């Protein structure tokens, strides 16, 4: 099978590419490298010893995306591509709505035109908003706290409507919680632009000396230590969840949502303590103002994914910390050569970026 991975050079996308290749799938990657680096694709090839095609394309470019489908005989799609920072989405809502929603509409139009109706969508636990009880199950009321989350929920609604219009579609909505960790090789991991929006790369960058201290956003929440509680899941566990979901959509029709999480909640300060205990590195921190749109507590009930996908998280918080630190030590400056440094601008015009 030929699987198209949108956003395949990104953090979760790159780890999923590794697991797909190791499982024997053929993959094709499209990415605009806004939040990723083409070097990750080289690292995927190094880890797996396998080759694949990759394209430097924005999903908003329907003509070039259509060309990818008919050139490669795509059978199914795993859709990661999208802007993803909660805080940024509050400040730039129109950018998030245009990029995430319009990009998905273009993708679905191209899929429909090429008779490709198998889709795994990268959704988010943010679609649950501020639940009144925990753990969170898939049948909880939906409602979001920020524009990023609203784009995910709106896309879920769009995909539900698409299935209602044509029951041949098979769609898995993967609502995952807080991915951290990295591949055990240390070759791929989370490489944010500038000051990290996510906590683990912020912690590891403090540990490696890139930042003086960690900013902890708020300590007024109704939790054991006042800091936000999250369900941290190892990115490799998360990647394997996408494989199980792909197996389901390729062998059935319908649409359904699945939580991908561990079912355990850790506060920010508990995560800091776990990292310090695992790596023996001290992480200085300071409490700063809470970010708008952040929930106090968020952790999953992952039972449905276990029952229907045959998937469950197996890596613990110590492995998450160890693998994150290994990636940071081996790559203190991330992947280094950003897409902005590429001088061959004809690549953008052609839409091809075969590394």
C-alpha distance (Angstrom), angle and dihedral (degrees) to the residues before:
residue distance angle dihedral
X1 . . .
X2 3.79 . .
X3 3.81 111.4 .
X4 3.80 122.6 -166.3
X5 3.82 112.6 -145.1
X6 3.79 113.4 -163.0
X7 3.79 110.6 -158.0
X8 3.80 88.7 13.7
X9 3.81 93.9 154.2
X10 3.80 92.3 59.9
X11 3.77 129.1 96.6
X12 3.80 100.1 -87.7
X13 3.79 93.8 25.9
X14 3.81 94.2 56.6
X15 3.80 93.1 50.7
X16 3.80 90.1 48.0
X17 3.81 90.1 50.9
X18 3.82 89.2 56.0
X19 3.80 92.8 51.0
X20 3.81 92.3 45.9
X21 3.79 93.0 50.5
X22 3.80 91.7 46.4
X23 3.81 88.5 51.3
X24 3.82 91.2 55.2
X25 3.81 101.3 -102.5
X26 3.80 124.0 140.4
X27 3.79 110.4 -129.0
X28 3.79 137.7 -164.9
X29 3.80 118.9 -164.2
X30 3.80 127.7 -153.0
X31 3.80 119.8 -175.8
X32 3.81 138.2 153.0
X33 3.84 91.6 -153.4
X34 3.81 94.6 -132.6
X35 3.81 90.4 132.5
X36 3.79 99.3 16.0
X37 3.78 143.9 50.4
X38 3.81 130.0 -120.8
X39 3.81 89.7 -135.4
X40 3.81 88.0 74.6
X41 3.81 87.9 68.0
X42 3.80 90.6 56.8
X43 3.79 89.0 49.9
X44 3.84 90.8 51.5
X45 3.80 88.7 54.8
X46 3.80 90.5 47.7
X47 3.82 93.0 51.1
X48 3.79 96.2 45.8
X49 3.80 102.2 29.9
X50 3.82 87.3 -134.8
X51 3.78 133.9 117.8
X52 3.80 130.1 -135.8
X53 3.79 139.8 166.6
X54 3.78 121.6 -99.2
X55 3.79 131.3 -172.6
X56 3.79 131.4 -158.2
X57 3.80 96.2 -138.0
X58 3.79 137.8 138.6
X59 3.80 114.4 -135.2
X60 3.79 88.6 -130.5
X61 3.82 88.0 69.2
X62 3.80 99.0 84.3
X63 3.80 96.9 177.9
X64 3.80 94.8 55.0
X65 3.80 92.2 42.7
X66 3.80 90.2 52.1
X67 3.80 89.0 53.3
X68 3.81 90.5 55.6
X69 3.80 90.5 55.8
X70 3.78 97.6 51.0
X71 3.81 93.7 40.0
X72 3.80 93.6 53.5
X73 3.81 107.7 31.4
X74 3.80 93.7 -124.8
X75 3.82 115.2 -153.7
X76 3.82 102.0 -178.3
X77 3.80 140.8 -0.2
X78 3.80 134.7 -134.1
X79 3.80 106.0 -163.0
X80 3.82 116.0 -153.5
X81 3.80 100.9 141.1
X82 3.79 115.5 118.3
X83 3.78 145.8 95.5
X84 3.78 109.3 -82.3
X85 3.83 116.4 -179.5
X86 3.81 113.3 115.5
X87 3.80 95.5 -158.0
X88 3.79 93.7 45.6
X89 3.80 90.6 50.1
X90 3.81 90.2 58.5
X91 3.80 89.7 55.8
X92 3.82 96.9 38.0
X93 3.81 106.3 32.2
X94 3.81 97.0 151.8
X95 3.78 91.6 53.8
X96 3.80 90.3 52.4
X97 3.80 94.9 46.7
X98 3.79 92.8 47.7
X99 3.79 97.2 44.2
X100 3.80 100.9 39.8
X101 3.78 101.6 35.6
X102 3.80 100.9 34.0
X103 3.80 90.7 44.1
X104 3.80 90.4 54.2
X105 3.82 92.0 47.1
X106 3.80 90.2 52.9
X107 3.80 90.6 47.9
X108 3.80 92.4 51.1
X109 3.80 91.9 47.5
X110 3.80 90.3 52.9
X111 3.80 91.8 45.3
X112 3.79 91.1 51.2
X113 3.79 92.5 47.9
X114 3.81 90.0 52.1
X115 3.82 93.8 43.4
X116 3.80 93.3 -116.6
X117 3.80 107.9 143.7
X118 3.80 104.4 162.2
X119 3.82 113.0 100.9
X120 3.80 137.5 168.4
X121 3.79 109.5 -166.7
X122 3.78 125.3 -156.7
X123 3.80 102.2 -133.5
X124 3.80 127.1 161.3
X125 3.78 144.7 -127.4
X126 3.81 86.1 -117.0
X127 3.82 87.0 85.1
X128 3.82 87.7 77.1
X129 3.80 93.2 64.0
X130 3.80 110.4 -169.5
X131 3.83 106.9 -12.5
X132 3.80 117.9 -159.7
X133 3.81 94.6 -140.8
X134 3.79 140.8 24.0
X135 2.96 150.7 -91.5
X136 3.80 95.4 42.0
X137 3.80 117.9 -126.7
X138 3.80 127.0 -164.5
X139 3.82 92.2 -110.0
X140 3.83 93.3 60.5
X141 3.83 117.3 118.4
X142 3.79 112.6 -86.7
X143 3.78 125.8 -131.7
X144 3.78 131.6 130.5
X145 3.80 137.7 -136.9
X146 3.80 101.2 -149.8
X147 3.83 142.3 29.3
X148 3.81 92.9 -102.5
X149 3.80 90.5 57.5
X150 3.80 91.0 44.5
X151 3.80 90.9 56.1
X152 3.81 89.2 54.6
X153 3.79 93.0 47.8
X154 3.79 93.0 45.3
X155 3.80 90.2 50.8
X156 3.80 89.9 50.3
X157 3.83 88.4 53.4
X158 3.80 91.0 48.2
X159 3.80 91.1 51.6
X160 3.80 91.2 48.5
X161 3.81 89.0 53.6
X162 3.80 90.3 47.4
X163 3.80 91.1 55.1
X164 3.81 91.6 47.1
X165 3.81 88.6 54.3
X166 3.82 93.0 49.3
X167 3.81 120.7 17.5
X168 3.81 91.8 -163.3
X169 3.79 88.7 80.6
X170 3.80 118.0 100.6
X171 3.80 114.5 -162.7
X172 3.79 134.5 173.6
X173 3.80 117.8 -163.1
X174 3.80 107.5 -156.4
X175 3.79 111.6 -159.5
X176 3.74 102.9 -167.8
X177 3.70 129.2 -175.8
X178 3.84 126.5 -146.8
X179 3.81 114.5 -27.8
X180 3.80 118.1 -157.6
X181 3.79 134.3 154.7
X182 3.79 129.6 61.6
X183 3.78 141.5 -123.7
X184 3.81 111.7 -63.3
X185 3.82 90.1 -120.3
X186 3.79 89.9 65.7
X187 3.80 88.5 -133.0
X188 3.80 98.4 111.3
X189 3.79 129.8 32.9
X190 3.78 144.2 125.1
X191 3.81 111.6 -42.5
X192 3.81 109.6 176.7
X193 3.80 125.5 -170.3
X194 3.81 111.9 -111.7
X195 3.80 119.6 -29.6
X196 3.81 107.1 6.1
X197 3.81 120.4 -108.6
X198 3.81 91.6 -159.9
X199 3.78 122.6 69.6
X200 3.81 105.1 -127.2
X201 3.82 98.2 55.8
X202 3.81 87.0 45.7
X203 3.82 89.7 53.8
X204 3.81 93.9 46.5
X205 3.80 92.6 46.6
X206 3.80 89.4 53.1
X207 3.81 88.6 48.8
X208 3.81 92.3 51.6
X209 3.80 92.3 47.0
X210 3.81 101.4 -107.1
X211 3.83 92.0 118.6
X212 3.79 130.4 31.6
X213 3.79 96.1 -135.3
X214 3.78 145.1 -11.2
X215 3.79 119.4 -98.1
X216 3.80 109.7 -136.9
X217 3.79 108.4 -158.8
X218 3.79 106.4 -136.1
X219 3.80 135.3 -24.5
X220 3.79 98.5 -158.6
X221 3.79 97.9 89.4
X222 3.83 120.3 119.9
X223 3.83 92.5 -106.7
X224 3.81 133.8 113.7
X225 3.81 93.9 -88.1
X226 3.80 100.7 16.0
X227 3.79 95.5 -106.1
X228 3.80 125.1 112.0
X229 3.80 119.3 -83.9
X230 3.80 120.2 -138.0
X231 3.79 139.9 175.1
X232 3.81 103.4 -118.2
X233 3.79 114.6 -159.7
X234 3.79 128.8 -173.9
X235 3.81 110.4 -109.4
X236 3.82 91.7 -131.0
X237 3.81 90.3 55.6
X238 3.78 87.2 49.6
X239 3.80 91.8 49.6
X240 3.79 90.6 52.7
X241 3.79 88.8 52.0
X242 3.79 87.6 62.1
X243 3.79 90.7 53.7
X244 3.79 91.4 52.8
X245 3.82 90.0 47.7
X246 3.81 90.6 49.1
X247 3.78 90.0 53.4
X248 3.79 89.6 52.7
X249 3.80 97.2 48.8
X250 3.80 92.8 46.1
X251 3.80 91.5 54.4
X252 3.80 101.4 41.6
X253 3.79 145.5 21.8
X254 3.79 130.2 -121.0
X255 3.76 137.3 70.5
X256 3.80 128.7 -93.0
X257 3.80 141.2 157.4
X258 3.79 127.4 -126.8
X259 3.79 132.5 -170.7
X260 3.78 114.0 -133.9
X261 3.78 107.4 -161.9
X262 3.79 141.3 107.5
X263 3.80 97.0 -110.3
X264 3.82 90.7 -122.5
X265 3.78 127.0 106.9
X266 3.82 125.7 -147.5
X267 3.80 125.5 -175.7
X268 3.79 120.4 -129.6
X269 3.79 91.2 -105.9
X270 3.81 91.5 47.6
X271 3.80 89.0 54.3
X272 3.81 90.6 49.2
X273 3.81 89.7 50.7
X274 3.81 91.8 48.2
X275 3.80 90.6 51.4
X276 3.81 92.2 48.5
X277 3.80 92.3 48.5
X278 3.80 92.8 47.4
X279 3.80 99.5 44.2
X280 3.83 101.1 25.6
X281 3.81 87.7 -130.0
X282 3.80 118.8 132.7
X283 3.81 115.4 -130.7
X284 3.82 113.3 -157.6
X285 3.79 112.9 -156.3
X286 3.77 142.8 177.2
X287 3.79 130.8 -154.5
X288 3.80 113.5 -117.5
X289 3.78 134.2 176.0
X290 3.78 115.7 -60.7
X291 3.80 116.2 -104.1
X292 3.81 118.7 -113.1
X293 3.78 112.7 -107.2
X294 3.82 97.3 26.0
X295 3.81 117.3 132.1
X296 3.81 120.0 -138.8
X297 3.81 97.1 -132.2
X298 3.79 132.3 15.1
X299 3.79 126.9 165.7
X300 3.77 133.3 143.1
X301 3.74 142.0 -115.0
X302 3.84 96.4 -144.8
X303 3.83 96.5 -179.6
X304 3.81 95.7 109.7
X305 3.81 92.4 57.0
X306 3.80 89.6 50.3
X307 3.81 93.2 49.4
X308 3.81 99.5 41.3
X309 3.81 104.5 26.5
X310 3.79 99.7 29.8
X311 3.80 89.2 -125.9
X312 3.78 134.6 130.3
X313 3.79 135.2 158.6
X314 3.81 113.4 -100.5
X315 3.82 105.0 175.0
X316 3.79 119.8 89.9
X317 3.80 132.8 -143.3
X318 3.81 91.9 -93.6
X319 3.81 91.8 57.6
X320 3.80 89.8 47.0
X321 3.80 90.7 54.8
X322 3.81 95.0 42.0
X323 3.80 94.4 50.3
X324 3.80 93.0 44.2
X325 3.80 90.6 52.6
X326 3.81 93.2 46.2
X327 3.81 90.0 54.1
X328 3.80 92.2 48.6
X329 3.82 94.4 47.2
X330 3.81 92.3 49.3
X331 3.82 92.2 43.8
X332 3.82 108.2 31.1
X333 3.80 90.4 166.0
X334 3.77 97.3 35.4
X335 3.79 117.9 -126.6
X336 3.82 91.5 -24.4
X337 3.82 106.9 -157.4
X338 3.77 104.8 75.4
X339 3.78 124.0 -158.7
X340 3.82 87.7 -109.3
X341 3.82 87.6 68.9
X342 3.79 94.0 59.0
X343 3.81 109.1 109.4
X344 3.79 98.7 -169.2
X345 3.78 96.9 91.8
X346 3.81 91.4 172.7
X347 3.81 85.6 80.3
X348 3.78 89.2 70.4
X349 3.77 92.0 50.3
X350 3.79 95.3 48.6
X351 3.76 94.2 42.9
X352 3.79 90.5 -135.9
X353 3.77 123.8 121.4
X354 3.77 107.8 166.1
X355 3.78 108.5 171.6
